[in-house]
Every structure is written in C-alpha cells, then in structure tokens.
Amino acid sequence: MIRFEEVGKRYPDGTTAVENLSFEVAEGELVALVGPSGCGKTTTVMMVNRLIDPTSGRILVGGRDIAGVDPVRLRRRIGYVIQQVGLFPHRTVLDNTATVPYLTGWKKARARARAAELLALVGLDPKTYGPRYPDQLSGGQRQRVGVARALAADPPVLLMDEPFGAVDPVVREQLQEEFLRMRESVRKTVLLVTHDIEEAVRLGDRIAVYGQGHIEQFDTPGAVLGRPATPYVAEFVGADRGLKRLSVTRIEPSDLEQPPVARLDEPAARVVARLHAQGARWAVVLDAGGDLHGWTGVGELDAGGPVGDHVHRMNSWVPVGAPLKQAFGVMLQHDAGWVAVLDGARFLGVLTPAKLHEALRRSVDADARGVPRSLVPFDSVADA
C-alpha cells in the first residue's frame, strides 16, 4: 500500500533528514517508526501526504507515485493524527469529526451520521460529546476525536505522529487499548511515529528502528526485541528487552502444563487418593463439560463428600492467546505459582513461571528459525 524507494530529504542548508529509505507497508498493516527525537521519523510521515516533498527517490501509495498527485486531493484521502490534535475550537466535536467529509462534498446529514458513528467507535457517545466544544473535553477525549476525524472519510491510509504522546501514562495506555480494539473492526494501513519502544511493540505489526536519518532494523516486534540487528538497536530497545518481549509473546497451548484435575461430582476420597499417588496437594476442578469451576486442595477434600462441596474460586486465570506479560501480572497480583489458561470457559492447562520462561526463549528461537514456536523443542533453544 505504501512503498518507499530510495527516498531522501536534504534541506538547502545541507542538513539531511533522511537518506536512502526503502521499505514497504502492506495493506492493513501498522508499521511503527521508532527512534530518538530528530532522527527523521516525522519527516518520513510528512512526505507521505506531501507536507514535505522528498529530494530523491519516490513514494508510492496504492501503486501510484504521489509526486504526480495533487497534494490537496492526496491529503483528503489520507487520515492524519498529530500529538496536539488540532481541533477547531469554534466548532462542535461532531462538526470537527465531519471536517473532511464536508470538504469532499458529502451532504451534511451523511457527514454528521458518519461522524457520530466514528465517535461511538472511539468510545465517545455522540449524543453526549457531539454537541460539546474541544475545550470541554479532557486531553484523552480530544485525542479520540482526532482519531475519529482522521477516519471520517474512510481513508485507506492513516498517518499518526505521536498520537498519544500528550497525555498522562494511564490515559495513554487506555488510548492504546482502545486503538487496538478499534483496529479489529477498522483495518487501515497505518504509519505510526513514536519515540516509545513499548508503544511500538504493543501497537506495531512491524517496527522500523531509526538511527540518524536511516533505518537500523525493520522487523516484527518479537524479532527486534529478541534479535537486535545492531548494537545501536540493542541499546535503544534496552537491557530489559526480554521483559518487553513478554508483551508480544502470546500464550499457546503447547506452553501449558496439565495439573491434576477433579470433577465437581467426584467423591472427595477418590480425588485425595489420586492426588497422593501423584504426589500433588491440589487439583483444578472442572464441570462435566470441561469448563473451569475452581480449585481444591487435599486439606479440604479430607472432609469427604463430593468435590463440589470444597471448591475455591479461581482468580488467577487468563485467556489463551493473551500476552505472557498479562499472565505474569496475574501471577504477581494474586501471589500465585501458576495461572489457569482458558479457551472461553474451557480449561486448557496452567502456565507456570518455568513454562513462561520457556515460552519466551522458544519464541526468540522460533523467530530466528522462521518457524512456529510449537515446533521448537525447549532442549534445542540457545541460551538467552
């Protein structure tokens, strides 16, 4: 959808903002451009909608060289979200959101209906927030309106320059979560500028790590964190890159252990005997359909009766496919030695700290080999 071919930008005073950029953003993909201030990230994005023109190379959007496209028409087909949002203070939230549809000739009723639909998509009730003015919104709410406005004319490409950088860390995480949810229903081709490697890892399908005016590594978040291509990238992503990788490594069924299991209607004495034979002190309790019901221990079961009389609520659980970071957080929150992993309500197994570490190391090796993690036996994994 977006292709850079040996693109460079040099200013009359001799300053080189970027040089020899060659990369491609596939349709529906989000590529995060990450690096320190002044490294050329924003210049890269601004060249896509011709707010800045390159001095060498060419940029293609949808297979067409944008140098031959009228800049105004081009910009109306590309959504653009910036850090300070830039809402019109004298216009309502609804009319701000409908700005580009108005400019492209949509009838007022249609433009406003589209604006209301998008406000709801970004988590703002159009009946409540549509009539308000920008100064009546919080910073996070204004940022949501900026995203809605950029999507209003249904552009195929979305450019986002530090879109969540002007809000506090808690709101920033909420906005990132909302944006991830939104992308499940609205798949756009996105170039996202950020200086925050954790934001890039969380949101990006691929990451371009910038040095000074050029790309040091262009790869998936897992590969950038697991196998930095250069010492510069390793230093930029940080010595705690293993912890950051927890955010992009998903729990798979092959990561799980199978603990002792008891059924609700089983006699407690039978389960106690089984646990003693296995050298175990507790069991996961399931109903007849295999759904998780809780857990129980030998001490409770010694009282006899059915297992269902001795079940504790299971607080430490996560869904399959959740990031390892979420599982680790649940373990810490509940001071638990493991978390149950569910597919809906169906119990799949438990993730222990040892298995979490194994999954992390296998994911690094799987990326290096280009194979699924389930095909990498742990005893073949190189030392981290």
N, C-alpha and C positions, 0 to 999 in steps of 0.2 A: 504493500500500500504506500509506504514512504521509502524512498531509496536515495541515499547519498552516494555520489560518485566522485571521489577525489575532490571533495569540497574544501575550499579555503576562504578565509576572510582576513584581508590585510588592510589596515587603515592608512590614510595618506602620510601619517607621521612615522610609518614603518612598523607600527605595532601589529603583531599577528595574533588575532583572537583564536582562530582555529586553523589547522592545516591538514590536508590530505585525509579528510573524514570520508570513510567508505563503510557504510553499514545499511542494513535494511530492517524495516519494521513490518512484520507480516500483518495482514488484515486481521483485526480483532485482538492484536497483541498489545500489551503495555510494556514499553521499554522505559526504564528509569535511567536518567542521566545523573550520575552522582560524582561529586568531587568538591574540592575546596572552592571558595569564592575566587572569581576571576579566572577560572580555568576554561571558559568557553561554553559552558552548558546553556546559558540563556541565549547567547549568540546563535547557537545551533538551532534552538527552538524558534527564535525570531526570524531565521532565514526561511523556515518552512512556510510562514504566512507573509513573507516578503516585507516585514517591518525592517529587515536588513537584507540586502542583496549580497550574495557571495561574490568574491573577486575571481574565483576559479572553480572549476568543476560544475556539476549540475545536481539539482534536486528534482526528483520525480514524485508526484503524488498521483496515485491511481494510474501509473504508467505514463503520465504526461509531464513534460518538463515545465515547471512552474514559471520559468523565465518568460514563457510566451503567454501567460495568463494574466489578465487584468488584475492588479493587486486587490482592488475593492471587491470584485466578484470572488476572487480566491478566498479572501478573509471571511466572506459571508458563508462559505462552505466549510470553514474550519472553526471549531469551537476553541475559545481561548480563555483560560482561567489564570489570573495572576494573584500574587500574595495579598495585595491590598484591595482586591475585588474590583474597585472602580465603579460602584453602583451610582446611578444618577440620584442625587439627594432629593430632588424635587419631584421624583416620580415614585409611585407606589411600588411595592415589591412585585405585584402582578405585572405591572407595566414594564418594570425593569427586566423581568424574566422574558417578556414578549418582545424585547427590543429588536432582535434580529429578524424574527418573523414579520414585524411591522416594516422593517427596512426592505425586506424582499418581496413586499406586496401582498402579504396574507391579509384577508379580511379580519377586521378587529375581533369578531366573535370567535373565529377559528384560532387566532393568535392567543387570545386570552384562555381559551379552552386548553390549548397546548401548554400554556404557562402554568395553569392550575394543575394539570396532570403531572408536570415535572416537579412542581413544588411538593406535591404529595410523594413523588418518588424519592426526593432527598430528605423526606421526613418532616416537612413543614405543611401543616394543614392550610390549604389555600383560603379557606373561609376565615381562619384566624389571622394568618400572616399576609395574605394577598393585599388587603387594604392598608397595611402599615407602610411606613416610610423607613428607609435604611437606618436612620438614627434611632429608631425604636427597636432595633434588633441587637442581639449580642454579636460579638465577633464571629463566633462559630455559626450563628444563623446567617450572617451576611455571607460567609464563605459558602454555605449551602446554596444560597441564592445565586452566587457566582457560578457554581457548577450547573445549576438548573438553567441559567441564562445561556451558558455555553452549549447546552444540549438542545435548546429550544427549536432550532430549525433542522434538527436531526442531521447534524454534520457527520460525515464518515470519519473525520479525523478530529481528535481533541488534543490540544496543547495545554499543558499545565505547568506553570512556572512557580515553584514553591507554594502550591495552593493552600497548604495547611500550616505554613510557617509563622503566621502572625497571631496564632492562638496559643493558649497555655497547653502543657503536655497532656492533661486529662482530656480536654476538648479535642486536641489533635488526634488522640487515639480513637475517640468516638467518631470523628470525621473519617478517619481511615477505615474504620469498621463499616460505616455507612457507605463509603465509596466501594468497598469490596462487595457489599451486598447489592449495591446498585449495578455493578458490572455483571452480575449473574443474569440480569434481565436486559441490560443495555450494553451490548458488546461493541465498543468503539476501538479504533486504532488510536493508541494514546502514546504521546511523548511526555514524560513527567520529569521535571527538573527538581532535584533535591540535593541538599548537602548532607543529608542524614542517611547513613548506610542502613540503619534499621528500617527506616521508611521505604527505602529502595527494595530491601529484601522482602518486606511484608507485602508490597503492592506490585512489584515488577514480575513479569514473566521472564524477562531478561534484563540484565544490568550492563550499562556502559560506564566503566570506571574511568574518569578523565584524569589525565595528568595535565600538564600545561598546554592546552590547545590541541591535544590529541587523545585518543582512547588507548588506555593501557591494557584493558581487558574487556571483552564483550561476551557475556555468557550468562547462564542461568544463575539465580541467586545461590543455589546449592554449590555450584562449581566455583563461583567467585569466593565463597566462604571456605570451601573445602580444599580447593587447589588454586590459590592465588597465582596469577601468571608471572608476576614480577615482585621484587622486594617492595616496590612502591605500593602495589595493591595490598600486599600483606600488611604493610604498616598502616595503610589507610583503613582497612576493614578492622584492624585492631587485633591485639593478642587474644581477646575474648571471642574470636570469630566462631569457635566451637559452640559457645552459648548462643550466639546469633543464629547459627545454623539450626538450632532447635526450633526456631520459628518457621522454617521452610521444610522440615523433615516430617512427613506425615506418618501417623501410626498405621502399620499394615498388619493383617492377620498373622503373617509369618514372624512378627516381633513378639508374639504373646506366649506366655506360659499357661498351662492348663492345671489349675489347682484342684483340690478335691471338691466335689460337687454333691450337694444333697437336695432332695426334692421335698416340697412342702409337706406331703402326706406320708413321707417315710417315717418309720419308727425311730426315735432318737437313739435307742440302744444299738440298732443296726449301724447307724452312721458313726457312733462312737467307736464300735469295733473296727469299722473300716478305717477311720482316722488313726487309731492306734496302730493298725497294721502298716499304714503308710508313714508313720512317724510324724503325723500332722496334728495341729492343735485347732484348726479352724476349717470351715468349708463355705463355699458360696452356695446360697440357697436359690433354687430356680423353681418356677411353677411347671405345670405339666407341659406347657408349650415351649419351654426353654427360655422364658423371659426372666430377667433378674428380679429377685424378690428381696434380697438382702444377704446377710451372712450370719453365721452362728459359730460357737466355739464349744469345745469339749466340756468346759465347766458348766455351761447352760444345759447341754444335752444330757448330762448325768442325771437330771431331774426326771427324765423319762417322758413318755407321751409322744405325740407327733412332732416332727421338726418345726412345723408351722407355729408351735407354741413358744419357740425360743429364737425367733428371728430378730436381728438388729437391722435398722435402716442402713442402706449403703450410700454414704455420702461421697465417697471418693470414686468417681467414675467419669469417663469421657467417651465421646463417640469415636468409632473407627474413622480414620482419616483426619482426625484432629492433629494439630502440630504437637510434636514432642514437648514443646515449651508449655503448652496447656496442661499436659499430663504432669509435668514436673511441678507446675504451680499448684495443681490439686494435691499432689503428694505433700508439698510443704504446708499448704493451707490446713490440711487435716492431719498432719504429722503421721502420714500413712506410709507403710512399707511397700505399697503397691496400689495401683488403680485398676478398677474393672473397666473393660472396653466393651462397648455395646454397639450393635447394629440396630438402630431403633431401640426396642426394649430387649432384643435378643442378646444373650450373653455370649461373647466370643472368647474371652480369656482375660488374663491380667497382665499388666505391664509393670515390671519391677525395675528398680534403679539399674540393676545389671543389664536387663534387657533393653532399657532405654539407651544406655551407653553403647550396647552392641548395635542397636539400630542406627545410632548416629555414625558410628565408624563404618558400618556396612554401606550407609548411604554415600559417604565420601568415596569409598572404593567403587561403588556402582556407577557413580558419575564418571570416575576416571576410566572405567572399562566400557561405559556406554551400554550398560545392561540394567534390567530391573533389579532392585535391591534384593528381592526374594531369591535371585539366582546366585547371590554372593554368599558362600558359606563363611561363617564367622572365623573359622580357623585359618582362612586364606587372606584375611584382611591385614593389610600392612599396619604397623604401629602408627598411631596418630601422632 
